[in-house]
Amino acid sequence: MAGQMKGKVALVTGAGSGIGRASALLFARTGAKVTVADLAVDGGEETVRRIRDDGGDATFVRCDVASASDVEAMVARTVETYGRLDYAFNNAGIEGTPGHLIADVQEEDWDRVHAINLKGVWLGMKHELRQMLRQGGGTIVNTASAAALVGWPEGSVYAAAKSGVVSLTKTAALEYASKGIRVNAVCPGFIHTAMAERMFVTYPTLPQLYAKMTPTGRVGTPEEVADVVVWLCSDAASFVTGVALSVDGGLMAGQAAPPVGVGSE
C-alpha cells in the first residue's frame, strides 16, 4: 500500500506504543500525514521521531481521550495542521485491574476503564464524524477486543467496555453510511504489547497459555493488527463498514475464553 494514502491525513490515539504506534508508522509509510495522539508524551514523541526519520510527516498531540475538551482540541489541531481528516483510529485503551470476579470489581476501576475505553471512543467519533461530515467523507476504525465477543471470566470490566465499542461501531456505521463515512472495529486477540507485558508480570504463565489457546500457536504482533487497520481505512475496503473484525489467529473461531482478561492496545 506504499503511496496509496499520499495526501491523506490520519489520526491515531494511543499511538505512543503497541498497536497505535505500529498503525501510525504504517499510515505514514503509505503516504499519509499522521497526528500521533497519546497521554504519554515520551512515547508519542518517539513515534513522531520514527515517522520523521523515515521521511514521513507527523505531529504529536497530548490527549486524554476521556476528556471532552482534549479530544475536541485533538481533532481541531489535526485539521488546523493538515487541513482535513481522512482516517481516524480510536485505539487508546487501558486494561484496568483484571483478575476479579464481578462481585469483587471496584467501582473506581469500572469508571476509569469505561471512561477511556468506551467514552474515549465515543468522544473521538463525535468530533471526527463532525469533521468528516463537513468535508464529505472519511473512515474510522475503533479498537475493540476478542474480549468483546465472548464471556471473559475475571475480565468483565474490560470486556464490557469493549463490547460497547462494538455496538457503537455498528451503530455509527448505519447512521453515517449514506454520508460517505465508513466505521469498523478490529478485535485483537492475544497481541504482544506493553499492556500484555503488564499482564504477564501478574500471570507469568499467560504467554504459554495464550499461545496454546490460539489455533496458530502464537500470540500476534502489533504490526499484524496495524496491517488490518490500515487496510480497513484504504480504498481496498471501500465496501466494508459496520464490521468487528477479529485479528486473533483463529481464537474466536473456537470461541475460546482464557481464565483472565487481557488487553492489547
N, C-alpha and C positions, 0 to 999 in steps of 0.2 A: 504493500500500500504506500510505498515511498512516494511522496509528492502528491498523492491523491487529495490531500486536505490543504494544499497550498492556498493561502489567502483566507483560510477559515480561522475561527477563534474558539478555543476550548477552555473550559473552566473545570478544575478538578479540586474537590475538597478532600481533606485528609491526604494531601499529596506530599507530605513530608517523609513518608516511609511506605513500605509494603505495596499493596495493590494500587494505592493512589499514586505513589512515585512511579511505579512501573508504567502506569497508564499515562501520566503526564509526559514521561520520556518518549513513549511510543507516539502520542499525539504529535509531539514536536518532530519526531523523525518522519512522520508522514507529511510534514509541512505546515501544521497548524501553529498558530501563536497560542501560548498557554498562560492562563492565570493559575498560579500554584497557590492554593489556599490551605492553611493549616493553623492550628493554635500553637504548635511547636515551631518557634521561629528558626532555630538552628536547622531542623530537618527540612523545612520549607525552602530556606535559602540554599541549602545543599542541593536540593532538586533543581532549583533555578540555575545554580552554577553548572551542574552537569549538562543541562539543556544548552546553556550558552556556550560551554566548552565544545559542544558537538555542533555548534553553528546555528542553533535554534534561537527563538525569541520567547522569553518567559518573564513574568513579573510575579513577585511574591506579595500576597496579601494575608496579613494575620487575621484570622477569623475564628470566632467561637460560633459554631453552627447552631447552638442553642439560643443565640442572641439575635433577635429580630433586627436590631439596628446594625449588627455586624454583617449579617447576611445581605441586607439591603445595600450596605456600603460595598460589600464584595462584588456584587453584580454591577453596581454603578461604576466602581473602579475599573472593572473589565471593559465596560462599554466606553468609558472615558479614555482608556488607554488604547484600545484596539478598534473601537467604533461599532462593534456588534458582538453577538454571542451566538455561535452556531451549535456548539456541543457543550453539554453540562453533565458532569459525572459526580453525582452526590454520593460520596464514598465514606466520608468521615464517620467514625464509629468507635465505640468502646465496648469492652466485654463485661464491664461491671464486676460483680463478685459472684461467679458461678459456684456450683458445688453445694447449693442449698435447696432443700425441698421447698415447695411453695409456701407452706405454713411457716417457714423459717426465714423467708426473704424479708429484708429490711426495707421499709418504705423509702428511705433515702436512696437506696440502690435502685429501686424501681423508678423513682422520679428522675434520677440522673441519667440512667441508661435510656429511658424514653425521651428525655429532653434532647439528647444528642442523636440517638439512632433513628428516632421516628419524627419528633418535632423538627429536628435539624433537616431532615429530608423534605418535609412539608414546607418549611421556610425557604429552602433552596428552590424548590419547584415554584412556589408562589411568585418569587421575584424573577426567576429565569423565564417562566411562562409569560409573564407580562412583557418582558423584553422581546421574547420570540414572537409574540403576537404583534408587537409594534413593527418588527422587521419582516414579518410574513412567513415565519417557519423556523424550525430548529429541531434538535434531537436531545433527549435527556435519557441518561441511564442512572439507575439507583442501585446501590449495593444492598441486597437483601442477604440471604444466607440459606444454606441447606437446612438450618435450624428452623426456618420459616415454613418448611414443607412437611414436617413430621413432628410428633411429640418429642420433646427433648428433656429427658429427666435431669433434674438439677441445673437446668439452664433456662428456666421458664421466663425470666425477665428479658434476657437477650432474645429468645425465640419469639416472645410476644411482640416485642418492638419490631423485629424483622418481618413478622407476619403482617404487621401494619404497613410496612414498606411495600410489600407485595400488593396489598389491597389498594394503597394509594397509587401505585404504578398503574394497575389495571384501570382504575377509575379515571386517572388523568389521560390515559391513552384513549379512552372512549370519549372523554369530554373535548379533546383537542385534535383528534384525528382529522376532522374536516378543516382545521386551520393550518394544516401542513406541519404539525408538530408530532413527532413520534416519541413515545415514552416506554422504556423497557427496564427490566431489572436483571441483574446477574445474581445467582445464588451459589456462591462459592462453597465448596466442601472444605476439606482439611487442607489449608494452604499454609506454607511455611512463611510466616510473618513475625514481626515483633510481638504482636498480640498473641499469636500461638506460642511463641517462646515463653511468654509470661505464664501461660497455662502449663507449659511443660515443667516449669520450676515447681509448681504446686503438685502436678501429677506427672512425675518423671517417666512413667511407663506409657504415656499417651502417644508419643511418636510411633512406637511399635504397634500399639493397638490400632491407631488410625490407619497405618499402612496396611495392616491385616484386614481391616474392615472395608477398605477401598478396593473395588474389583481390580483396578490397575496395579495394586500392590505398593503404592507410594502416596505420599502427600503431594499436593500441587505446588507450583511456584507462582509468585505474583505476576510474572510475565505471562503465564498461561491465561490468567484471568484478564490481564490487560489486552491481550490479543482479541478476546471476545468483546470487551467493552468498546474498543476502537472499531471493530467490525460492525457492531450494532449502531454506531454513530455514522458509519460510512454509507455511501450510496449503494453499496453491495447488499445492504439490509433495508432497502427502501420500502419493502412491503412487509416489514416486521414491526409490529407495535403491540403493546399490551402483554408481552411475554415475560415470564420469570424463568430465565434460562439457567439451568443447573450447569455448573462448571465444577465437577466433583469426582471425576474419574470413575463414574458409574455408581456412586454411592446411593443416590436416590432411586436408581433402577430397582434396587432391592429393598428400598425404604428402611434402611438400617438406621439405628439411632445409637449413639455412644452413651456411656454411663454418665457423662457430664457434658455441659455445654461448652462451645468453643467459638471464638471469634476469628475473623480472618483479615480484617482491614489492614 
